[in-house]
C-alpha cells in the first residue's frame, strides 16, 4: 500500500486486525483516532450459508467499530459508514422516471428473507447492507455516543483502482463487469441498477462527509446524474482502445434501455460540494489502467 502511494508513505500507519465479524477486533486499532471511515463489508456470490457468510459479518463489523469508537476515552467525534443503494432500493417495484429514490427510502426486505435457505446471494447482500446500516443508526439513537454518524448509500461504483491489484481476478465486483465488456462478454450483462458513481467521487464524498460539520446525522445517496449502460461502455471502449475493437461485443446495437427511476445525487452535490465525473472518464481511466498496468497490453 505504501509503494502504491509513496508521496504519503511517511504519513500512513497500518494496524492489521483479525476477522471484522469478531467483536472487539477494532478496540486497539483506533486508539488516538478522532474520526473513522468504515468501508469494509463482505460481498461474495458463492455462499452456502447467507446469514453466517454475508449478513452477520456485515452487522458484526459495524457493531465492532461502533463499540471501539464509543469505548471510554475514545477521541472519535464522527463515524462515516459506507452503506449501499442496496439498503435503499425496493427491488420488487419498477417505478418510472417520475420517481426518485432519496435517503428517506429503505429496502423493505425482512431479515428472514435475507437469510432464508437457498436465498440468492444478491438478495442476502441487500439484506446485509440494510441491517448493518440500521445497526449503526439504532446504536447512535440508543447509546448516545460521543460521535455522530454519516452514512453513504452508493449504487454501482466504477473507475480506476488505487489499491494494488496484480491480476484481473483481483478486480472488484463492479469493475470486473466493465472489464468483461472490454474483453468480449456476450451477451452483455444487464445493469442491476440504473445508476452509478465514479469511485473517485465516492472517495471525495467520504472525505467531505468526514470534514463537513453539518453532515452529522445525515444519510446520503451519492450517485451521478448521468445514465449509464454496458452498451454505452462498449462503445466508449471501442472508441478509445484500438486493441478492443475486435473484442468488444457488437450484437447490441438495437437494444435500447427504457427510462427508469432516478436517484437523489443532488443532495450530496449540494451539501458536500461534490462534482460528478463523466461515465466516459470512469470507463477510459479504468480500462487504460487494467490494459496497461495489470495485463501489460
C-alpha atoms as a printed R data frame, in Angstrom:
    type eleno elety resid chain resno       x       y       z
1   ATOM     1    CA   UNK     A     1   0.000   0.000   0.000
2   ATOM     2    CA   UNK     A     2   2.850   2.383   0.771
3   ATOM     3    CA   UNK     A     3   4.528   1.535  -2.528
4   ATOM     4    CA   UNK     A     4   1.287   2.464  -4.289
5   ATOM     5    CA   UNK     A     5   1.346   5.981  -2.815
6   ATOM     6    CA   UNK     A     6   4.938   6.856  -1.904
7   ATOM     7    CA   UNK     A     7   4.157  10.548  -1.519
8   ATOM     8    CA   UNK     A     8   2.124   9.682   1.596
9   ATOM     9    CA   UNK     A     9   4.178   6.749   2.882
10  ATOM    10    CA   UNK     A    10   5.620   8.640   5.848
11  ATOM    11    CA   UNK     A    11   2.117   9.699   6.936
12  ATOM    12    CA   UNK     A    12   0.456   6.292   6.760
13  ATOM    13    CA   UNK     A    13   0.155   3.855   9.616
14  ATOM    14    CA   UNK     A    14  -1.372   0.394   9.442
15  ATOM    15    CA   UNK     A    15  -2.844  -1.903  12.055
16  ATOM    16    CA   UNK     A    16  -3.616  -5.450  10.979
17  ATOM    17    CA   UNK     A    17  -6.694  -6.897  12.630
18  ATOM    18    CA   UNK     A    18  -8.446 -10.243  12.562
19  ATOM    19    CA   UNK     A    19 -11.894 -11.110  11.251
20  ATOM    20    CA   UNK     A    20 -14.045  -7.957  11.241
21  ATOM    21    CA   UNK     A    21 -17.038 -10.117  12.175
22  ATOM    22    CA   UNK     A    22 -15.455 -10.759  15.585
23  ATOM    23    CA   UNK     A    23 -16.479  -8.204  18.176
24  ATOM    24    CA   UNK     A    24 -13.591  -6.322  19.734
25  ATOM    25    CA   UNK     A    25 -11.123  -6.520  16.846
26  ATOM    26    CA   UNK     A    26 -11.050  -2.736  16.404
27  ATOM    27    CA   UNK     A    27 -10.652  -1.833  20.077
28  ATOM    28    CA   UNK     A    28  -6.909  -1.122  19.975
29  ATOM    29    CA   UNK     A    29  -6.765  -0.284  16.288
30  ATOM    30    CA   UNK     A    30  -8.403   3.118  16.695
31  ATOM    31    CA   UNK     A    31  -6.658   4.360  19.815
32  ATOM    32    CA   UNK     A    32  -5.928   8.110  19.419
33  ATOM    33    CA   UNK     A    33  -8.068   8.266  16.277
34  ATOM    34    CA   UNK     A    34 -10.556  11.142  16.137
35  ATOM    35    CA   UNK     A    35 -12.624  10.073  13.114
36  ATOM    36    CA   UNK     A    36 -13.427   6.824  11.329
37  ATOM    37    CA   UNK     A    37 -14.477   5.866   7.803
38  ATOM    38    CA   UNK     A    38 -15.764   2.284   7.868
39  ATOM    39    CA   UNK     A    39 -15.918   0.829   4.363
40  ATOM    40    CA   UNK     A    40 -15.476  -2.914   4.859
41  ATOM    41    CA   UNK     A    41 -18.325  -5.349   4.215
42  ATOM    42    CA   UNK     A    42 -18.349  -8.861   2.724
43  ATOM    43    CA   UNK     A    43 -19.583  -9.411  -0.835
44  ATOM    44    CA   UNK     A    44 -19.399 -12.845  -2.412
45  ATOM    45    CA   UNK     A    45 -21.683 -14.938  -4.593
46  ATOM    46    CA   UNK     A    46 -20.527 -18.445  -3.681
47  ATOM    47    CA   UNK     A    47 -22.123 -18.595  -0.250
48  ATOM    48    CA   UNK     A    48 -23.706 -21.682   1.258
49  ATOM    49    CA   UNK     A    49 -24.963 -20.002   4.447
50  ATOM    50    CA   UNK     A    50 -26.024 -16.420   3.753
51  ATOM    51    CA   UNK     A    51 -26.559 -15.471   7.387
52  ATOM    52    CA   UNK     A    52 -23.165 -16.749   8.517
53  ATOM    53    CA   UNK     A    53 -21.160 -15.612   5.481
54  ATOM    54    CA   UNK     A    54 -22.827 -12.310   4.493
55  ATOM    55    CA   UNK     A    55 -25.400 -10.916   6.881
56  ATOM    56    CA   UNK     A    56 -23.850 -11.448  10.312
57  ATOM    57    CA   UNK     A    57 -20.305 -10.429   9.248
58  ATOM    58    CA   UNK     A    58 -21.677  -7.131   7.900
59  ATOM    59    CA   UNK     A    59 -23.696  -6.459  11.052
60  ATOM    60    CA   UNK     A    60 -20.942  -7.547  13.427
61  ATOM    61    CA   UNK     A    61 -18.349  -5.494  11.574
62  ATOM    62    CA   UNK     A    62 -20.477  -2.409  12.216
63  ATOM    63    CA   UNK     A    63 -21.092  -3.433  15.833
64  ATOM    64    CA   UNK     A    64 -17.371  -3.877  16.352
65  ATOM    65    CA   UNK     A    65 -16.355  -0.473  15.005
66  ATOM    66    CA   UNK     A    66 -19.195   1.249  16.893
67  ATOM    67    CA   UNK     A    67 -18.137  -0.421  20.123
68  ATOM    68    CA   UNK     A    68 -14.499   0.581  19.630
69  ATOM    69    CA   UNK     A    69 -15.402   4.164  18.742
70  ATOM    70    CA   UNK     A    70 -17.573   4.564  21.851
71  ATOM    71    CA   UNK     A    71 -15.358   2.931  24.468
72  ATOM    72    CA   UNK     A    72 -14.279   5.085  27.470
73  ATOM    73    CA   UNK     A    73 -11.573   7.528  26.487
74  ATOM    74    CA   UNK     A    74 -12.350   7.359  22.777
75  ATOM    75    CA   UNK     A    75 -11.497  10.503  20.808
76  ATOM    76    CA   UNK     A    76 -13.770   9.680  17.877
77  ATOM    77    CA   UNK     A    77 -16.139  12.529  17.030
78  ATOM    78    CA   UNK     A    78 -17.510  11.296  13.696
79  ATOM    79    CA   UNK     A    79 -18.028   7.921  12.024
80  ATOM    80    CA   UNK     A    80 -18.720   7.694   8.277
81  ATOM    81    CA   UNK     A    81 -20.198   4.370   7.201
82  ATOM    82    CA   UNK     A    82 -20.303   3.008   3.659
83  ATOM    83    CA   UNK     A    83 -23.751   1.528   3.219
84  ATOM    84    CA   UNK     A    84 -25.215   0.838  -0.230
85  ATOM    85    CA   UNK     A    85 -28.101   1.670  -2.514
86  ATOM    86    CA   UNK     A    86 -28.957  -1.968  -1.801
87  ATOM    87    CA   UNK     A    87 -30.172  -0.711   1.579
88  ATOM    88    CA   UNK     A    88 -32.451   1.789  -0.174
89  ATOM    89    CA   UNK     A    89 -33.993   0.169  -3.257
90  ATOM    90    CA   UNK     A    90 -37.216  -1.824  -3.277
91  ATOM    91    CA   UNK     A    91 -36.353  -4.443  -5.869
92  ATOM    92    CA   UNK     A    92 -39.955  -5.651  -6.066
93  ATOM    93    CA   UNK     A    93 -41.044  -2.397  -7.710
94  ATOM    94    CA   UNK     A    94 -40.190  -0.919 -11.098
95  ATOM    95    CA   UNK     A    95 -41.070   2.769 -10.827
96  ATOM    96    CA   UNK     A    96 -40.701   5.071 -13.801
97  ATOM    97    CA   UNK     A    97 -38.626   8.215 -14.348
98  ATOM    98    CA   UNK     A    98 -41.071  10.280 -12.313
99  ATOM    99    CA   UNK     A    99 -39.882   8.507  -9.150
100 ATOM   100    CA   UNK     A   100 -36.699   9.440  -7.264
101 ATOM   101    CA   UNK     A   101 -35.134   7.386  -4.503
102 ATOM   102    CA   UNK     A   102 -33.978   9.599  -1.639
103 ATOM   103    CA   UNK     A   103 -32.220   8.994   1.656
104 ATOM   104    CA   UNK     A   104 -35.619   8.575   3.317
105 ATOM   105    CA   UNK     A   105 -36.272   5.313   1.476
106 ATOM   106    CA   UNK     A   106 -35.361   1.900   2.906
107 ATOM   107    CA   UNK     A   107 -35.296  -1.509   1.281
108 ATOM   108    CA   UNK     A   108 -38.340  -3.359   2.729
109 ATOM   109    CA   UNK     A   109 -36.557  -6.735   2.792
110 ATOM   110    CA   UNK     A   110 -37.061  -8.592   6.075
111 ATOM   111    CA   UNK     A   111 -34.277 -10.276   7.991
112 ATOM   112    CA   UNK     A   112 -35.972 -13.617   7.430
113 ATOM   113    CA   UNK     A   113 -35.994 -13.070   3.655
114 ATOM   114    CA   UNK     A   114 -32.300 -12.181   3.670
115 ATOM   115    CA   UNK     A   115 -31.222 -15.360   5.470
116 ATOM   116    CA   UNK     A   116 -33.719 -17.850   4.004
117 ATOM   117    CA   UNK     A   117 -32.195 -21.214   2.973
118 ATOM   118    CA   UNK     A   118 -31.147 -21.141  -0.675
119 ATOM   119    CA   UNK     A   119 -31.676 -17.388  -0.996
120 ATOM   120    CA   UNK     A   120 -29.870 -15.697  -3.894
121 ATOM   121    CA   UNK     A   121 -26.615 -14.182  -2.501
122 ATOM   122    CA   UNK     A   122 -27.542 -10.875  -4.181
123 ATOM   123    CA   UNK     A   123 -30.723 -10.772  -2.078
124 ATOM   124    CA   UNK     A   124 -28.750 -11.711   1.029
125 ATOM   125    CA   UNK     A   125 -26.271  -8.921   0.291
126 ATOM   126    CA   UNK     A   126 -29.080  -6.376   0.101
127 ATOM   127    CA   UNK     A   127 -30.269  -7.550   3.487
128 ATOM   128    CA   UNK     A   128 -26.763  -7.424   4.925
129 ATOM   129    CA   UNK     A   129 -26.329  -3.783   3.914
130 ATOM   130    CA   UNK     A   130 -29.730  -2.761   5.234
131 ATOM   131    CA   UNK     A   131 -29.381  -4.386   8.627
132 ATOM   132    CA   UNK     A   132 -25.757  -3.323   9.087
133 ATOM   133    CA   UNK     A   133 -26.714   0.305   8.450
134 ATOM   134    CA   UNK     A   134 -29.753   0.036  10.707
135 ATOM   135    CA   UNK     A   135 -27.479  -1.324  13.432
136 ATOM   136    CA   UNK     A   136 -25.434   1.875  13.208
137 ATOM   137    CA   UNK     A   137 -28.418   4.229  13.366
138 ATOM   138    CA   UNK     A   138 -30.026   2.265  16.196
139 ATOM   139    CA   UNK     A   139 -26.760   2.249  18.153
140 ATOM   140    CA   UNK     A   140 -26.383   6.024  17.916
141 ATOM   141    CA   UNK     A   141 -30.011   6.525  18.957
142 ATOM   142    CA   UNK     A   142 -29.768   4.057  21.821
143 ATOM   143    CA   UNK     A   143 -26.273   4.699  23.207
144 ATOM   144    CA   UNK     A   144 -25.854   8.437  22.529
145 ATOM   145    CA   UNK     A   145 -22.086   8.054  21.916
146 ATOM   146    CA   UNK     A   146 -19.590  10.901  21.701
147 ATOM   147    CA   UNK     A   147 -19.578  10.783  17.914
148 ATOM   148    CA   UNK     A   148 -22.153  11.439  15.223
149 ATOM   149    CA   UNK     A   149 -22.870   9.263  12.201
150 ATOM   150    CA   UNK     A   150 -22.987   9.827   8.439
151 ATOM   151    CA   UNK     A   151 -23.940   7.044   6.031
152 ATOM   152    CA   UNK     A   152 -23.405   6.883   2.268
153 ATOM   153    CA   UNK     A   153 -25.524   4.621   0.030
154 ATOM   154    CA   UNK     A   154 -23.861   4.464  -3.414
155 ATOM   155    CA   UNK     A   155 -25.122   2.424  -6.403
156 ATOM   156    CA   UNK     A   156 -22.682   0.785  -8.875
157 ATOM   157    CA   UNK     A   157 -19.101   2.040  -8.467
158 ATOM   158    CA   UNK     A   158 -16.757   2.278 -11.461
159 ATOM   159    CA   UNK     A   159 -13.346   3.774 -12.135
160 ATOM   160    CA   UNK     A   160  -9.607   3.274 -11.648
161 ATOM   161    CA   UNK     A   161  -8.263   1.464  -8.608
162 ATOM   162    CA   UNK     A   162  -5.683   2.901  -6.217
163 ATOM   163    CA   UNK     A   163  -5.210  -0.238  -4.157
164 ATOM   164    CA   UNK     A   164  -2.615  -2.656  -5.547
165 ATOM   165    CA   UNK     A   165  -4.137  -5.206  -7.948
166 ATOM   166    CA   UNK     A   166  -1.764  -7.651  -9.602
167 ATOM   167    CA   UNK     A   167  -4.143  -9.737 -11.705
168 ATOM   168    CA   UNK     A   168  -7.521  -9.429 -13.352
169 ATOM   169    CA   UNK     A   169  -9.127 -11.797 -10.866
170 ATOM   170    CA   UNK     A   170  -8.419  -9.239  -8.142
171 ATOM   171    CA   UNK     A   171 -10.625  -6.555  -9.704
172 ATOM   172    CA   UNK     A   172 -13.626  -5.602  -7.581
173 ATOM   173    CA   UNK     A   173 -17.141  -6.732  -8.488
174 ATOM   174    CA   UNK     A   174 -18.483  -3.629 -10.281
175 ATOM   175    CA   UNK     A   175 -15.331  -3.013 -12.300
176 ATOM   176    CA   UNK     A   176 -14.948  -6.671 -13.231
177 ATOM   177    CA   UNK     A   177 -18.155  -6.356 -15.255
178 ATOM   178    CA   UNK     A   178 -16.693  -3.428 -17.182
179 ATOM   179    CA   UNK     A   179 -13.608  -5.484 -17.937
180 ATOM   180    CA   UNK     A   180 -15.800  -8.344 -19.130
181 ATOM   181    CA   UNK     A   181 -17.414  -5.906 -21.564
182 ATOM   182    CA   UNK     A   182 -13.972  -4.763 -22.745
183 ATOM   183    CA   UNK     A   183 -12.847  -8.320 -23.397
184 ATOM   184    CA   UNK     A   184 -15.904  -9.617 -25.211
185 ATOM   185    CA   UNK     A   185 -18.676 -10.524 -22.803
186 ATOM   186    CA   UNK     A   186 -21.530 -11.967 -24.863
187 ATOM   187    CA   UNK     A   187 -24.276 -11.241 -24.204
188 ATOM   188    CA   UNK     A   188 -23.690  -8.026 -22.334
189 ATOM   189    CA   UNK     A   189 -24.824  -8.262 -18.717
190 ATOM   190    CA   UNK     A   190 -27.942  -6.358 -17.650
191 ATOM   191    CA   UNK     A   191 -27.418  -3.394 -15.377
192 ATOM   192    CA   UNK     A   192 -28.536  -4.330 -11.847
193 ATOM   193    CA   UNK     A   193 -29.468  -0.751 -11.037
194 ATOM   194    CA   UNK     A   194 -29.686   2.209 -13.415
195 ATOM   195    CA   UNK     A   195 -27.252   4.416 -11.501
196 ATOM   196    CA   UNK     A   196 -23.529   4.641 -10.824
197 ATOM   197    CA   UNK     A   197 -20.745   6.785  -9.362
198 ATOM   198    CA   UNK     A   198 -17.059   7.199 -10.132
199 ATOM   199    CA   UNK     A   199 -15.008   5.711  -7.295
200 ATOM   200    CA   UNK     A   200 -13.003   8.940  -7.052
201 ATOM   201    CA   UNK     A   201 -16.190  10.910  -6.478
202 ATOM   202    CA   UNK     A   202 -17.309   8.399  -3.877
203 ATOM   203    CA   UNK     A   203 -13.958   8.727  -2.105
204 ATOM   204    CA   UNK     A   204 -14.355  12.510  -2.105
205 ATOM   205    CA   UNK     A   205 -17.875  12.135  -0.698
206 ATOM   206    CA   UNK     A   206 -16.467  10.118   2.210
207 ATOM   207    CA   UNK     A   207 -13.829  12.749   2.932
208 ATOM   208    CA   UNK     A   208 -16.309  15.620   2.787
209 ATOM   209    CA   UNK     A   209 -18.776  13.678   4.938
210 ATOM   210    CA   UNK     A   210 -16.000  13.419   7.498
211 ATOM   211    CA   UNK     A   211 -14.982  17.078   7.338
212 ATOM   212    CA   UNK     A   212 -18.334  18.870   6.929
213 ATOM   213    CA   UNK     A   213 -19.777  19.683  10.371
214 ATOM   214    CA   UNK     A   214 -23.350  19.963   9.064
215 ATOM   215    CA   UNK     A   215 -23.251  16.433   7.651
216 ATOM   216    CA   UNK     A   216 -23.549  14.839  11.088
217 ATOM   217    CA   UNK     A   217 -26.637  12.656  11.383
218 ATOM   218    CA   UNK     A   218 -27.242  12.621   7.632
219 ATOM   219    CA   UNK     A   219 -27.808   9.783   5.153
220 ATOM   220    CA   UNK     A   220 -26.794  10.363   1.523
221 ATOM   221    CA   UNK     A   221 -27.107   8.630  -1.863
222 ATOM   222    CA   UNK     A   222 -24.028   9.672  -3.862
223 ATOM   223    CA   UNK     A   223 -24.955   8.957  -7.486
224 ATOM   224    CA   UNK     A   224 -24.087  10.570 -10.807
225 ATOM   225    CA   UNK     A   225 -26.966  12.227 -12.696
226 ATOM   226    CA   UNK     A   226 -25.583  10.736 -15.942
227 ATOM   227    CA   UNK     A   227 -27.227   7.477 -17.068
228 ATOM   228    CA   UNK     A   228 -25.066   4.510 -17.932
229 ATOM   229    CA   UNK     A   229 -25.334   1.146 -19.638
230 ATOM   230    CA   UNK     A   230 -22.911  -1.584 -20.618
231 ATOM   231    CA   UNK     A   231 -23.801  -0.906 -24.255
232 ATOM   232    CA   UNK     A   232 -22.547   2.642 -23.768
233 ATOM   233    CA   UNK     A   233 -19.439   1.294 -22.029
234 ATOM   234    CA   UNK     A   234 -18.759  -0.975 -25.020
235 ATOM   235    CA   UNK     A   235 -18.968   1.972 -27.419
236 ATOM   236    CA   UNK     A   236 -16.671   4.076 -25.230
237 ATOM   237    CA   UNK     A   237 -14.103   1.285 -25.053
238 ATOM   238    CA   UNK     A   238 -14.132   0.761 -28.837
239 ATOM   239    CA   UNK     A   239 -13.772   4.487 -29.418
240 ATOM   240    CA   UNK     A   240 -10.720   4.766 -27.177
241 ATOM   241    CA   UNK     A   241  -8.819   1.478 -27.439
242 ATOM   242    CA   UNK     A   242  -7.810   0.073 -30.786
243 ATOM   243    CA   UNK     A   243  -6.996  -3.342 -29.306
244 ATOM   244    CA   UNK     A   244 -10.595  -3.660 -28.069
245 ATOM   245    CA   UNK     A   245 -12.325  -3.099 -31.403
246 ATOM   246    CA   UNK     A   246 -12.132  -6.729 -32.357
247 ATOM   247    CA   UNK     A   247 -13.104  -7.991 -28.929
248 ATOM   248    CA   UNK     A   248 -15.983  -5.906 -27.583
249 ATOM   249    CA   UNK     A   249 -19.395  -7.396 -28.257
250 ATOM   250    CA   UNK     A   250 -21.208  -5.719 -31.153
251 ATOM   251    CA   UNK     A   251 -24.596  -7.505 -31.210
252 ATOM   252    CA   UNK     A   252 -26.423  -4.960 -29.090
253 ATOM   253    CA   UNK     A   253 -26.995  -2.065 -31.472
254 ATOM   254    CA   UNK     A   254 -30.782  -2.497 -31.494
255 ATOM   255    CA   UNK     A   255 -31.106  -2.704 -27.730
256 ATOM   256    CA   UNK     A   256 -32.435   0.425 -26.102
257 ATOM   257    CA   UNK     A   257 -32.843   0.844 -22.377
258 ATOM   258    CA   UNK     A   258 -36.160   2.201 -21.181
259 ATOM   259    CA   UNK     A   259 -36.252   5.204 -18.832
260 ATOM   260    CA   UNK     A   260 -36.341   4.163 -15.219
261 ATOM   261    CA   UNK     A   261 -36.285   5.641 -11.737
262 ATOM   262    CA   UNK     A   262 -33.783   8.217 -10.575
263 ATOM   263    CA   UNK     A   263 -31.563   8.612  -7.505
264 ATOM   264    CA   UNK     A   264 -31.142  11.783  -5.497
265 ATOM   265    CA   UNK     A   265 -27.476  12.538  -6.043
266 ATOM   266    CA   UNK     A   266 -28.141  16.281  -5.969
267 ATOM   267    CA   UNK     A   267 -28.250  16.482  -2.172
268 ATOM   268    CA   UNK     A   268 -24.703  15.145  -1.870
269 ATOM   269    CA   UNK     A   269 -23.508  17.560  -4.531
270 ATOM   270    CA   UNK     A   270 -25.207  20.499  -2.863
271 ATOM   271    CA   UNK     A   271 -24.353  19.771   0.785
272 ATOM   272    CA   UNK     A   272 -20.885  18.241   0.383
273 ATOM   273    CA   UNK     A   273 -19.728  20.175  -2.686
274 ATOM   274    CA   UNK     A   274 -19.357  17.080  -4.833
275 ATOM   275    CA   UNK     A   275 -18.852  17.415  -8.607
276 ATOM   276    CA   UNK     A   276 -19.500  14.245 -10.580
277 ATOM   277    CA   UNK     A   277 -17.134  12.893 -13.215
278 ATOM   278    CA   UNK     A   278 -18.356  11.552 -16.558
279 ATOM   279    CA   UNK     A   279 -19.054   7.888 -17.277
280 ATOM   280    CA   UNK     A   280 -16.682   8.107 -20.243
281 ATOM   281    CA   UNK     A   281 -13.873   9.229 -17.959
282 ATOM   282    CA   UNK     A   282 -14.503   6.429 -15.471
283 ATOM   283    CA   UNK     A   283 -14.526   3.764 -18.197
284 ATOM   284    CA   UNK     A   284 -11.483   5.053 -20.077
285 ATOM   285    CA   UNK     A   285  -9.351   5.529 -16.962
286 ATOM   286    CA   UNK     A   286 -10.240   2.083 -15.624
287 ATOM   287    CA   UNK     A   287  -9.709   0.186 -18.892
288 ATOM   288    CA   UNK     A   288  -6.436   2.039 -19.534
289 ATOM   289    CA   UNK     A   289  -5.207   1.069 -16.078
290 ATOM   290    CA   UNK     A   290  -6.053  -2.614 -16.440
291 ATOM   291    CA   UNK     A   291  -4.828  -2.991 -20.019
292 ATOM   292    CA   UNK     A   292  -1.524  -1.198 -19.412
293 ATOM   293    CA   UNK     A   293  -0.647  -1.835 -15.765
294 ATOM   294    CA   UNK     A   294  -2.233  -5.216 -14.999
295 ATOM   295    CA   UNK     A   295  -2.298  -7.052 -18.322
296 ATOM   296    CA   UNK     A   296   0.622  -5.120 -19.788
297 ATOM   297    CA   UNK     A   297  -1.152  -4.802 -23.110
